[in-house]
Amino acid sequence: MRELLRSQDPVRLSFITALLADAGIDSLILDTHSSIMQGSLGILPQRLVVAEDDLEQARRVLTEAGELF
C-alpha cells in the first residue's frame, strides 16, 4: 500500500474514496481512530492509501477531478 494523500477533512476523504471506487480502485483510510482520539481537533491528518499497482491511475483520477495537484 502506498500513501496517496493526507487530509484532515473527512468530507474530502469520503469524496475522494468515492471517486476512486468509481474508477475501480480500492482505497483505505488510515489513522481514523487516532484522529478521533484527539477529539476531532484536526491535529492528526488521516492518510488515504491505495495498492502500489493502482497508485498512478489513482493519481490520474484525482488530478483530473482537481483533487490532487
Summary of the structure (lengths in Angstrom):
residues: 69
radius of gyration: 11.9
end to end distance: 20.6
largest distance: 34.6
contacts: 180
relative contact order: 0.29
helix: 46%
strand: 22%
